[in-house]
Amino acid sequence: MRLQGKTAIVTGAGSGFGAGIAHKFLIEGAQVMLADINYEAARNVAEEYGGVGQRVDVADGASVQHMIDKATELMGDIDILVNNAGVTHLPAPMEDVSEDDFDRVFAVNCKSVYYTAKSVLPLMKARGTGAILNIASTAGVSPRPNLNWYNSSKGWMNTATKAMAIELAPHGIRVNAVNPVAGDTPLLASFLGEDTPERRDAFLSTIPLGRFSMPEDIANAACYLCSDEASLVTGVCMEVDGGRCI
C-alpha cells in the first residue's frame, strides 16, 4: 500500500499504459481519477478496477481545467498527476506527414503538459508538495526512422520533465518521466504501420530482452516514482525498455 492516502489523476487511462498505471495505483491504496477522451473506455476501466472515470481532451485547456476541478471536488487535494495521454502519426518520411497530424501529435503529447501544469501547479504549490509523472518514450532517446515528429514530441517531454523538475523543486514538487519501449497496446499498430508477425519480429529484434513492454512494467516504475520511496528522485527520465537504448 505504497500510495495509501494519496490521490492521483491518470490521463489516457482508458487503455494501455494508462489503464495499467491506474490499476497499480488503486492496488497500492490511492484514490484515482481515470481520465480519457474516450469516456466510455475510462468508465469501463474504472468499473473494473475502481476509481472514477472522467472525460478529458488533454489538448483543450478548458477541458483540462474541468478535469482538475472535478478531481478536487471528488477527491480533495491532488497528490499525483500522470501525464500519460499520447498519440502518434503513422510511419512516413517526415516531409510526408500532414500538418494536421503534426499539430495533433504536439497538441496531445506536448501542449497537454502545459495545460495540466497551469491547472494543477497552483494547487500543489499552495500545499508545498506533489508528484508529476510524464510518460515519454524511448523514441525521444533513440529515435526510429519515419516517426520523426513523434520522436521529437517525446524528446520534448524528456526536456520538459527536467526543466519542470529544477523549477519546481523549491516548491516541494517532484517531476519525473518514464521512457517505455513500444508496448503491446492499442498504439502498437500505429508504430508498426501494419501489425504483422514479420513487423513485430523486426521490432523485437531491436530489444535485447526480447519482448515488448507491458502495462504492468510501466505501472511498476510509475508507482515507485510517484511514491514516497522516491522522495529524493526528481528530473529522472527512467528507461523501461528491455535494453533498447543501450
C-alpha positions in Angstrom: 0.0 0.0 0.0 2.7 2.4 -1.0 0.2 5.1 -2.2 -2.2 4.8 0.8 -3.9 8.1 1.4 -2.8 9.6 -2.0 -5.0 11.0 -4.7 -4.0 10.7 -8.3 -5.1 11.7 -11.8 -4.0 9.5 -14.7 -4.7 10.7 -18.3 -5.2 8.3 -21.1 -6.4 5.8 -18.6 -9.0 4.2 -20.9 -6.5 1.6 -22.2 -2.8 0.6 -22.4 -0.2 2.0 -20.1 -2.7 4.5 -18.5 -5.1 1.7 -17.5 -2.2 -0.3 -16.1 -0.9 2.7 -14.1 -4.4 3.4 -12.7 -4.8 -0.2 -11.7 -1.5 -0.3 -9.9 -2.2 2.9 -8.1 -5.5 1.6 -6.9 -4.0 -1.6 -5.7 -1.4 0.4 -3.8 -4.2 2.4 -2.0 -4.6 5.6 -3.9 -7.8 7.2 -5.0 -7.6 7.6 -8.7 -9.4 9.6 -11.4 -9.1 7.8 -14.7 -9.3 10.4 -17.4 -9.6 9.8 -21.2 -11.0 11.4 -24.3 -13.0 8.2 -24.6 -15.2 8.5 -21.6 -16.8 5.1 -22.1 -13.4 3.4 -22.0 -12.3 5.3 -18.9 -15.6 4.4 -17.2 -15.3 0.7 -18.1 -11.8 0.5 -16.7 -12.9 2.4 -13.5 -15.8 -0.1 -13.2 -13.4 -3.0 -13.5 -10.6 -1.7 -11.2 -12.1 1.1 -9.1 -11.6 4.8 -9.2 -13.7 7.3 -11.1 -13.9 7.8 -14.8 -13.7 11.3 -16.4 -13.7 12.6 -19.9 -10.9 14.9 -20.8 -9.5 16.3 -24.0 -5.9 17.0 -22.9 -5.4 19.2 -26.0 -8.1 21.6 -24.7 -7.3 23.9 -21.8 -10.9 24.3 -20.6 -11.4 20.5 -20.6 -8.2 20.0 -18.6 -9.3 22.7 -16.1 -12.7 20.9 -15.7 -10.9 17.6 -15.0 -8.8 19.2 -12.3 -11.9 20.9 -10.8 -13.8 17.7 -10.8 -10.9 15.8 -9.2 -10.6 18.2 -6.4 -14.4 18.1 -5.9 -14.4 14.3 -5.7 -11.1 13.5 -4.1 -9.8 16.7 -2.4 -6.1 17.6 -2.8 -4.3 16.2 -5.7 -1.1 14.4 -4.8 -0.1 12.8 -8.1 -0.6 13.7 -11.8 0.4 11.3 -14.5 0.5 12.8 -18.0 0.1 9.6 -19.9 -2.2 10.5 -22.8 -0.4 10.4 -26.1 -0.8 9.8 -29.9 1.5 9.2 -32.8 1.4 9.6 -36.6 1.7 6.6 -38.9 5.3 5.8 -40.1 6.2 8.1 -43.0 9.0 10.2 -44.3 9.0 13.4 -42.2 8.1 15.6 -45.2 5.0 13.5 -45.9 3.4 13.7 -42.5 0.4 16.0 -42.8 0.3 19.3 -41.0 -2.9 18.2 -39.2 -1.1 15.0 -37.9 1.9 17.1 -36.8 -0.4 19.6 -34.9 -2.3 16.7 -33.3 0.9 15.0 -32.1 2.3 18.1 -30.5 -1.1 19.2 -29.0 -1.7 15.9 -27.3 1.8 14.9 -26.4 3.3 18.4 -25.5 0.7 21.2 -25.1 -1.3 18.9 -22.8 1.6 19.1 -20.2 1.4 22.9 -20.4 -2.4 22.8 -19.8 -2.1 20.3 -16.8 0.7 22.4 -15.3 -1.3 25.6 -15.5 -4.3 23.9 -13.8 -2.6 21.7 -11.1 0.5 23.6 -10.1 -1.2 26.4 -8.2 -2.8 23.7 -6.0 0.4 21.8 -5.5 2.4 24.9 -4.8 -0.1 26.0 -2.2 0.5 22.8 -0.3 4.2 22.6 -0.9 4.1 19.0 -2.2 3.2 16.9 -5.2 4.5 14.4 -7.8 4.1 14.7 -11.6 5.0 11.9 -13.9 5.3 12.3 -17.6 5.1 9.3 -19.9 7.7 9.8 -22.6 9.2 7.2 -24.8 12.4 5.6 -25.9 11.6 7.3 -29.2 12.7 10.5 -27.5 16.1 9.0 -26.6 16.9 6.8 -29.5 14.7 7.8 -32.4 13.4 5.4 -35.1 13.2 6.4 -38.7 9.8 7.6 -40.2 8.4 8.5 -36.8 10.3 11.8 -36.7 7.6 14.2 -35.3 6.5 11.6 -32.7 10.2 11.2 -31.7 10.5 14.9 -31.4 7.5 15.3 -29.2 8.8 12.7 -26.8 12.3 14.3 -26.8 10.4 17.5 -25.8 8.8 15.6 -23.0 12.1 14.5 -21.6 13.5 18.0 -21.7 10.3 19.4 -20.2 10.5 16.9 -17.4 14.0 18.1 -16.4 13.1 21.8 -16.8 9.9 21.3 -14.6 11.9 19.4 -12.0 14.5 22.1 -11.5 12.0 24.9 -11.3 9.5 23.1 -9.0 12.0 21.5 -6.6 11.9 24.6 -4.3 8.2 24.1 -4.1 8.4 20.5 -2.9 7.1 19.2 -6.2 8.9 16.3 -7.9 8.7 15.7 -11.7 10.0 12.5 -13.4 9.4 10.6 -16.6 9.2 7.1 -17.8 10.5 6.1 -21.2 8.8 2.9 -22.3 9.8 0.9 -25.3 6.8 0.1 -27.5 4.2 -1.9 -25.7 1.6 -4.4 -26.7 -1.1 -1.7 -26.5 -3.5 -0.1 -29.0 -0.8 2.2 -30.2 1.5 -0.6 -31.4 -0.2 -0.9 -34.8 0.4 2.8 -35.4 4.1 2.5 -34.6 4.5 -0.5 -36.9 2.4 0.9 -39.7 0.8 -2.6 -40.0 0.6 -5.1 -37.2 2.0 -8.3 -38.8 4.2 -11.1 -37.3 7.0 -10.0 -39.6 7.0 -6.4 -38.4 6.6 -7.5 -34.8 9.7 -9.7 -35.1 11.7 -7.0 -36.7 10.8 -4.6 -33.9 11.5 -7.1 -31.2 15.0 -7.8 -32.7 16.0 -4.3 -31.5 15.0 -5.0 -27.9 17.8 -7.0 -26.1 15.5 -8.6 -23.6 13.3 -9.7 -26.5 9.8 -8.6 -25.6 7.5 -5.6 -25.8 6.8 -3.6 -22.6 3.6 -4.5 -20.8 1.3 -2.0 -18.9 2.5 -3.7 -15.7 6.1 -2.8 -16.4 5.4 0.8 -16.8 2.9 0.8 -13.9 5.6 -0.6 -11.5 8.0 2.1 -12.5 5.3 4.8 -12.2 4.3 3.6 -8.7 7.9 3.9 -7.5 8.5 7.3 -8.9 5.2 8.7 -7.5 5.6 7.1 -4.1 7.4 8.5 -1.0 10.1 5.8 -1.7 11.3 8.2 -4.4 11.2 11.3 -2.3 14.8 12.3 -3.4 14.2 11.4 -7.0 13.4 14.2 -9.4 14.3 15.1 -13.0 14.8 11.4 -13.9 13.8 10.0 -17.2 13.7 6.3 -16.5 14.1 3.9 -19.4 11.9 0.9 -19.1 12.9 -0.6 -22.4 14.5 -4.1 -22.2 17.8 -2.6 -23.1 16.6 -0.8 -26.2 18.5 2.4 -25.6 21.9 0.8 -24.6 
